[in-house]
Amino acid sequence: MPVERPEDYARAMSRAFVRENDGAEVPQDLPERPVSSHPNFVTPHGLQQIEDHIHELEAAREEPKRTEDKDALGRVDRELRYWQQRKSSAKLVEPEATPAKARFGVRITLRYEDGTERSYTLVGEDEADPAHGSISWISPIAQSLIGRELGDEVNLQGQRAEIIALAAGA
């Protein structure tokens, strides 16, 4: 469009560097979710959680596909790739029925010097839920417990505790 007056030129130039929204959403490039370099050990419950995530995400893809929401679809696809990778690398570990040592999949009950008791189940990174007593097998607490036996004393977070029970994780 020819510009005949200086004010028209200034207006045209100010608009030249503004991206107009043509109605098409441009998905933002999302970085992939980082994947741990540790072996992906999972309990049977953890494997089921991964499969549930995949199923939920596959279902969640339908709405953004239908509405052509590329941003939402990109976010769902990113999560789906993460969980599919975690499933493909999963190494199922079945806990022993009556474990003799603290190890992956085992629930360890400790009694601290002040008499309080606390239980931890050593699980995979993706299934850890510390608020409910499930901690990742690579966490510092888990690493302090792995290989210990009933009656062993450990120092956790500056407190001494005795292992008073070992059981197959729930």
Residue pairs with C-beta under 8 A, 6 or more apart in sequence:
1 12
3 9
3 12
25 69
25 70
25 71
26 70
27 70
27 71
27 73
27 74
28 71
28 74
30 74
30 75
30 78
32 78
32 81
32 82
33 78
33 79
33 81
33 82
35 82
35 85
35 86
35 89
36 125
36 138
38 125
38 138
39 91
40 86
40 89
40 90
40 91
40 124
40 125
40 126
41 91
41 93
41 104
41 124
41 137
42 50
42 90
42 91
42 92
42 93
42 123
42 124
42 126
42 127
43 92
43 93
43 95
43 104
43 105
43 123
43 124
43 127
43 169
44 92
44 94
45 123
45 127
45 170
46 90
46 123
46 124
46 126
46 127
47 87
47 90
47 92
49 126
49 127
50 83
50 86
50 87
50 90
50 126
51 87
53 79
53 83
54 80
54 83
54 84
54 87
57 76
57 79
57 80
57 83
58 80
60 76
61 73
61 76
61 77
61 80
63 69
63 72
64 70
64 71
64 72
64 73
64 76
65 73
86 126
90 124
93 104
93 105
94 105
95 103
95 104
95 105
95 106
95 168
95 169
96 105
96 106
96 168
97 168
98 167
98 168
99 106
99 166
99 167
99 168
100 149
100 150
100 166
101 146
101 147
101 148
101 149
101 166
102 108
102 122
102 145
102 146
102 147
102 148
102 149
102 163
102 166
103 122
103 146
103 147
104 122
104 123
104 137
104 146
105 121
105 122
105 123
105 168
105 169
106 121
106 122
106 166
106 167
106 168
106 169
107 119
107 120
107 121
107 133
107 165
107 166
107 167
107 168
107 169
107 170
108 119
108 120
108 121
108 122
108 145
108 148
108 163
108 165
108 166
109 117
109 118
109 119
109 163
109 164
109 165
109 166
109 167
110 117
110 118
110 119
110 120
110 154
110 156
110 161
110 162
110 163
110 164
111 117
111 161
111 162
111 164
112 118
112 159
112 160
112 161
113 159
113 160
113 161
114 159
117 164
118 133
118 161
119 133
119 165
120 133
120 134
120 135
120 141
120 142
120 145
121 133
121 134
121 135
121 169
121 170
122 135
122 136
122 137
122 142
122 145
122 146
122 169
123 134
123 135
123 136
123 137
123 169
124 136
124 137
125 136
125 137
125 138
127 134
128 134
128 135
128 136
128 139
134 169
135 141
135 142
136 142
137 146
141 156
141 157
144 154
144 155
144 156
145 154
145 163
148 154
148 163
149 163
149 166
150 163
150 164
150 165
150 166
151 162
151 163
152 162
152 163
153 160
153 161
153 162
153 163
154 160
154 161
154 162
154 163
155 161
